Every structure is written in C-alpha cells, then in structure tokens.
Amino acid sequence: MAEVGTAAGSPGQGGTPTRRKKKVYTQLWFWVIIGIAAGIALGLVAPDAAKQFKWLADTFIQMIKVIVGPVIFCTVVVGIASLGNLARAGGLALRALAYFLLMTVIALSMGLIAANLFQPGAGFEAAPTPEQLEQASEQFQTGSSESGVIPFIQDSLLPQSFFGPFVDNSVLQVLVLAILTACAISSLNDGLRTRLVGGIESIAQVIFGIIKIIMWAAPVAAFGGMAYTVGQFGSASLANLALLMAVFWGTCAVFVVVVLGIVSRIAGFSIFKVIRLVKDELLIIVGTSSSESVLPRLLTKLQSAGASKQTVGMVIPTGYSFNLDGTCIYLTLGALFIIQAGGASLPIGVQIGLAVLMVLTSKGAAGVTGAGLVTLAASLQAFGGEFFTPEAIVVGLALIVGIDRVMSEGRALTNCIGNVVATLVVARWNGELDRERLTAVLDDPTLVEADMEAAHGSSPAPVEPTAGDEEPREKVGANA
C-alpha cells in the first residue's frame, strides 16, 4: 500500500510549504454551533413555535438519505473490487465482523448492567398520553413486521429487486448488492476490472459533489433539530425519564471512554484525539440526531487520516449496519426500563436470553432518528411470551417515545465514534494503516482540511495558498 499523501507541513521547516490558518467563522463546525445555540434559545423562549421547525432537520436528513445508498454502494464496490483479490477482501470482512460482534456483546451487556444497577424504571407512576400511545402503536406495528430470523433474512437482509433498496434506503440490502457486485467485478480480467472501478469512482465523485451542496444546510438543520428537541422536551419533568436519559448517556460515555479508550490504546492511538478529529461530524450529529448525515464525511476524513481506501470502504458502510454500539446499549436498557416501569422484573437468565436475541435484531438498524425505537419494538415483539405482551410493549414504548429524540442523539454519537475506532483498529489489524500519517493527523487535525474541503466543501471560504503551496495534493488514499 502506498503511503497516503501528506498535507502541507508546518511553519519553520525549511522549504516546506505552509497553509494559512482559517478564520473560525469560515468553518462548518462554527456555524453548526451557532445553529444549535439558536435552536436551544428558541426552544426555551418559545417552545410551541420551536416545535414547528422540526421540518428543517427532517428535510436535511431526507436529502442525506437520498445519497447514502449510492455512497455505500460505490465505496464498498470500489473498496473490494480494487483489491482484485476476494480472499484478501474476505479476510478483511471477517476481521471487521469479528470486531463488530465483540463490541455488540459488550455494549448489550453494559446496557443490562446499567439497567440493573440504577433501576431507572422502578417506581414509575406516570401514564402515557393518548398521543404517545398512538405514536407507540405505530412503532410497534412497524417493529412487529421485522421480527424473527426468517423475516429478517427475507425482508431486511436480501433485496427483492436491484433498485428497490436504493428507493427504500435499505442500508443492509444496499450493502448486500454492493458486495455481490464487487465480487462479480473482482472475477473479471484486470483491464476490465480497472476500467469498471474507475467508472464507479467517477460516479462517486459526482455523489460527493451533491453532498458538498447539501452540507451547506447543516447549520440550518441543526437549528431546526435542536429547536424542536428543546421545545418538545422542555415540558417533560418526569424523574424516571430524566434518570433513564442520564443512565443512557452515562453508559454511552463509559463505553466510549473506557471500552473504546482501551481498544484505541491497544491499537496505538488516543480516543480523545480521535474524538477531536471528528468533532465537526459529532456536532452535525448533535443537531440532526442522525449518524447517516456524516457518513460521506467520515469516508473522506478517515482515508485522509491514513486508513486505506479498501478498509474505509469496507468497514464504515458495514459498521452502519453491524456496529451500532449506542443502539445496543439503548436496546437492553430500554427493554429493562419497560419491565421496571410495569412493576415487574426479569431473571438474569432471561435477561441474557434477551441480549442474545438482540445480537441479531440490532443488526441492520440504520443510524436515522427513530430507528432505535423501531428496533426496540422489533426485539421485544420477537422475544414476546409472558414478559412482553403486545399491550405491554405499546405502553412501554409510549413511556419513552417522548424522549427518544434526546436518546437518539446519544445513540448516533456513540455509533459514529464506535465506527471511527473500528475502522482504525481493523486497518491497523489488517496492515492497512499509515501509522505515521495517523499520528500526525491526530496531533494536528487541520492536516485533513484540504481533503475535506475538496470533497465536501467544509469551509465557506477557500484556503489561500502560500508560497510553495500551489501544487495540488496527491489523491487521498492512493494505493499501489
């Protein structure tokens, strides 16, 4: 693997080009913060009016969802087919899936431990409103259609047509199509394979151009999302729901700092520096409650940070279906909250059985607002029996549906950080990581700015080159 091209050096190195530091108001994260702050202010001052701006965030996510399928398809096909070796691609996939399974088990277990330790649903006395019951019934009906192993394989995993998954924005089915297409291209002769991969890469560049346009609306989407969240949640004051949110966010924080921190340290980097590297993406997630909104940006940033094109193209899209750490914590914690709120309890053996089931049902839950709630409904419906009757599920979902958006942000943030770490770890594990480049980028995240601006237009104002900086950078992630 050829080394990833490095950005311009720092001042003081003889003959090394430098890059002028950008003003803060020209950077995307600054305007996202402004949008979040404005949304919070409006939600506190005029909550009823603030709720009307939810459509801004919904519209932004809708536009992002339009290109998520094509992005995943192109990156996975290029990532696998460019290897020209299915055995090597299979080895990379197996390592990634093994890592995903381990993190899933840990996250589900942490949700169970937190629920048993803090008992957020114990003593719950409030009754859901008719509006919450109606909303929960819709989630239950959606979730019930996805329960069971066979329906999961037929309806969620395998596509019914080639273009259907793109129309329905089914991430898991798009992934299956991409893998099949990549395998077919890999079996062709080298000349034809190279031309096809180059053509798909060109299509990907067009898609990234669309993303560059859409991302200009991120601050406005952050404003609308936060205004709605604060306006909707500000009137709720139930202590149990507040405790549930605190336990969930706290568990996610422990998972990121402790579990992912240990994994990162073993792999040779700092989790805190990784978080600093993706702070722009995390701020966008806070505003939109969707990790899908930053998927294309992560592909570019991690490749620029030293992970190979093949690893990034495989691990990030796959992780969006198979490595949802925040969603896993939410599933077990939410399930036990519902049981506790009903004045009952589950034996430890039954809890373990529920967690084992959720290893399967947690897969394929895309990082879109509300997906966790649907997955929870599907998991409880699949478990069923005397513990989760249809009536108990509807009432339980109604209790947490009002705060689900706040918890959705925690899910999306944890999922995002988990997939970033997974990519770097698998790249290191597979010998596909430029460790010197990664160390330099983690110490100075501005080194990836040129690539981010070229691919996504992350800054309203272009960076002005200084003497010796007229030549364009080598294409990010170029591989021999």
WOQUI-V242146 format. One record per residue. RES is the residue in three letters. NEAR is the number of other C-alpha atoms within 12 Angstrom. Layout:
# WOQUI-V242146
res=(RES | RES)
near=(NEAR | NEAR)
This chain:
# WOQUI-V242146
res=(MET | ALA | GLU | VAL | GLY | THR | ALA | ALA | GLY | SER | PRO | GLY | GLN | GLY | GLY | THR | PRO | THR | ARG | ARG | LYS | LYS | LYS | VAL | TYR | THR | GLN | LEU | TRP | PHE | TRP | VAL | ILE | ILE | GLY | ILE | ALA | ALA | GLY | ILE | ALA | LEU | GLY | LEU | VAL | ALA | PRO | ASP | ALA | ALA | LYS | GLN | PHE | LYS | TRP | LEU | ALA | ASP | THR | PHE | ILE | GLN | MET | ILE | LYS | VAL | ILE | VAL | GLY | PRO | VAL | ILE | PHE | CYS | THR | VAL | VAL | VAL | GLY | ILE | ALA | SER | LEU | GLY | ASN | LEU | ALA | ARG | ALA | GLY | GLY | LEU | ALA | LEU | ARG | ALA | LEU | ALA | TYR | PHE | LEU | LEU | MET | THR | VAL | ILE | ALA | LEU | SER | MET | GLY | LEU | ILE | ALA | ALA | ASN | LEU | PHE | GLN | PRO | GLY | ALA | GLY | PHE | GLU | ALA | ALA | PRO | THR | PRO | GLU | GLN | LEU | GLU | GLN | ALA | SER | GLU | GLN | PHE | GLN | THR | GLY | SER | SER | GLU | SER | GLY | VAL | ILE | PRO | PHE | ILE | GLN | ASP | SER | LEU | LEU | PRO | GLN | SER | PHE | PHE | GLY | PRO | PHE | VAL | ASP | ASN | SER | VAL | LEU | GLN | VAL | LEU | VAL | LEU | ALA | ILE | LEU | THR | ALA | CYS | ALA | ILE | SER | SER | LEU | ASN | ASP | GLY | LEU | ARG | THR | ARG | LEU | VAL | GLY | GLY | ILE | GLU | SER | ILE | ALA | GLN | VAL | ILE | PHE | GLY | ILE | ILE | LYS | ILE | ILE | MET | TRP | ALA | ALA | PRO | VAL | ALA | ALA | PHE | GLY | GLY | MET | ALA | TYR | THR | VAL | GLY | GLN | PHE | GLY | SER | ALA | SER | LEU | ALA | ASN | LEU | ALA | LEU | LEU | MET | ALA | VAL | PHE | TRP | GLY | THR | CYS | ALA | VAL | PHE | VAL | VAL | VAL | VAL | LEU | GLY | ILE | VAL | SER | ARG | ILE | ALA | GLY | PHE | SER | ILE | PHE | LYS | VAL | ILE | ARG | LEU | VAL | LYS | ASP | GLU | LEU | LEU | ILE | ILE | VAL | GLY | THR | SER | SER | SER | GLU | SER | VAL | LEU | PRO | ARG | LEU | LEU | THR | LYS | LEU | GLN | SER | ALA | GLY | ALA | SER | LYS | GLN | THR | VAL | GLY | MET | VAL | ILE | PRO | THR | GLY | TYR | SER | PHE | ASN | LEU | ASP | GLY | THR | CYS | ILE | TYR | LEU | THR | LEU | GLY | ALA | LEU | PHE | ILE | ILE | GLN | ALA | GLY | GLY | ALA | SER | LEU | PRO | ILE | GLY | VAL | GLN | ILE | GLY | LEU | ALA | VAL | LEU | MET | VAL | LEU | THR | SER | LYS | GLY | ALA | ALA | GLY | VAL | THR | GLY | ALA | GLY | LEU | VAL | THR | LEU | ALA | ALA | SER | LEU | GLN | ALA | PHE | GLY | GLY | GLU | PHE | PHE | THR | PRO | GLU | ALA | ILE | VAL | VAL | GLY | LEU | ALA | LEU | ILE | VAL | GLY | ILE | ASP | ARG | VAL | MET | SER | GLU | GLY | ARG | ALA | LEU | THR | ASN | CYS | ILE | GLY | ASN | VAL | VAL | ALA | THR | LEU | VAL | VAL | ALA | ARG | TRP | ASN | GLY | GLU | LEU | ASP | ARG | GLU | ARG | LEU | THR | ALA | VAL | LEU | ASP | ASP | PRO | THR | LEU | VAL | GLU | ALA | ASP | MET | GLU | ALA | ALA | HIS | GLY | SER | SER | PRO | ALA | PRO | VAL | GLU | PRO | THR | ALA | GLY | ASP | GLU | GLU | PRO | ARG | GLU | LYS | VAL | GLY | ALA | ASN | ALA)
near=(22 | 21 | 27 | 35 | 32 | 35 | 33 | 33 | 25 | 20 | 16 | 10 | 10 | 10 | 14 | 17 | 23 | 24 | 26 | 21 | 22 | 22 | 16 | 16 | 17 | 20 | 29 | 36 | 32 | 26 | 30 | 39 | 31 | 27 | 32 | 35 | 26 | 29 | 40 | 32 | 24 | 29 | 31 | 24 | 17 | 22 | 26 | 21 | 21 | 30 | 29 | 25 | 32 | 33 | 23 | 29 | 40 | 31 | 23 | 38 | 39 | 23 | 26 | 38 | 34 | 26 | 38 | 44 | 37 | 38 | 46 | 47 | 44 | 42 | 46 | 44 | 46 | 40 | 48 | 41 | 44 | 42 | 35 | 30 | 24 | 25 | 16 | 24 | 31 | 24 | 22 | 34 | 34 | 21 | 27 | 36 | 27 | 22 | 33 | 37 | 28 | 24 | 35 | 42 | 34 | 32 | 44 | 44 | 33 | 37 | 43 | 40 | 26 | 35 | 39 | 28 | 18 | 25 | 32 | 36 | 37 | 26 | 20 | 27 | 16 | 21 | 19 | 25 | 20 | 16 | 17 | 23 | 25 | 20 | 27 | 35 | 28 | 25 | 36 | 36 | 26 | 24 | 35 | 31 | 24 | 33 | 33 | 25 | 22 | 16 | 18 | 28 | 21 | 17 | 23 | 36 | 28 | 26 | 27 | 20 | 16 | 20 | 18 | 20 | 30 | 28 | 20 | 23 | 33 | 38 | 43 | 38 | 39 | 42 | 43 | 33 | 31 | 39 | 33 | 23 | 28 | 37 | 29 | 22 | 32 | 32 | 23 | 21 | 15 | 17 | 15 | 18 | 27 | 23 | 19 | 27 | 33 | 22 | 18 | 30 | 28 | 18 | 22 | 31 | 24 | 20 | 28 | 35 | 25 | 24 | 38 | 30 | 23 | 30 | 40 | 28 | 32 | 48 | 37 | 35 | 43 | 48 | 44 | 42 | 47 | 48 | 41 | 41 | 44 | 37 | 33 | 32 | 30 | 27 | 16 | 22 | 15 | 24 | 17 | 28 | 36 | 26 | 28 | 40 | 37 | 24 | 33 | 44 | 30 | 29 | 40 | 41 | 29 | 24 | 36 | 39 | 25 | 21 | 29 | 38 | 27 | 20 | 29 | 30 | 20 | 17 | 26 | 23 | 30 | 28 | 32 | 23 | 26 | 42 | 30 | 22 | 35 | 38 | 30 | 36 | 45 | 40 | 39 | 46 | 47 | 45 | 52 | 52 | 47 | 47 | 49 | 49 | 48 | 51 | 49 | 43 | 44 | 45 | 49 | 41 | 46 | 49 | 45 | 46 | 47 | 43 | 49 | 47 | 45 | 44 | 51 | 49 | 48 | 52 | 48 | 55 | 50 | 43 | 49 | 49 | 43 | 43 | 47 | 55 | 55 | 51 | 57 | 56 | 51 | 55 | 52 | 49 | 48 | 50 | 51 | 45 | 44 | 43 | 35 | 30 | 33 | 30 | 20 | 21 | 24 | 25 | 15 | 16 | 12 | 22 | 29 | 23 | 23 | 38 | 38 | 27 | 31 | 47 | 36 | 38 | 45 | 49 | 41 | 40 | 49 | 46 | 50 | 44 | 39 | 38 | 40 | 49 | 50 | 42 | 46 | 51 | 49 | 42 | 45 | 46 | 36 | 34 | 31 | 24 | 15 | 17 | 28 | 33 | 22 | 27 | 24 | 31 | 44 | 38 | 34 | 43 | 49 | 34 | 42 | 48 | 42 | 37 | 37 | 40 | 36 | 40 | 43 | 44 | 41 | 44 | 50 | 49 | 44 | 46 | 50 | 52 | 47 | 47 | 49 | 51 | 49 | 50 | 49 | 50 | 45 | 38 | 39 | 30 | 29 | 29 | 24 | 37 | 36 | 35 | 26 | 20 | 31 | 39 | 26 | 28 | 35 | 31 | 21 | 22 | 28 | 34 | 35 | 41 | 38 | 37 | 36 | 40 | 31 | 28 | 32 | 35 | 30 | 43 | 31 | 24 | 18 | 22 | 26 | 17 | 18 | 18 | 15 | 17 | 21 | 14 | 13 | 17 | 23 | 18 | 23 | 35 | 35 | 24 | 24 | 14)
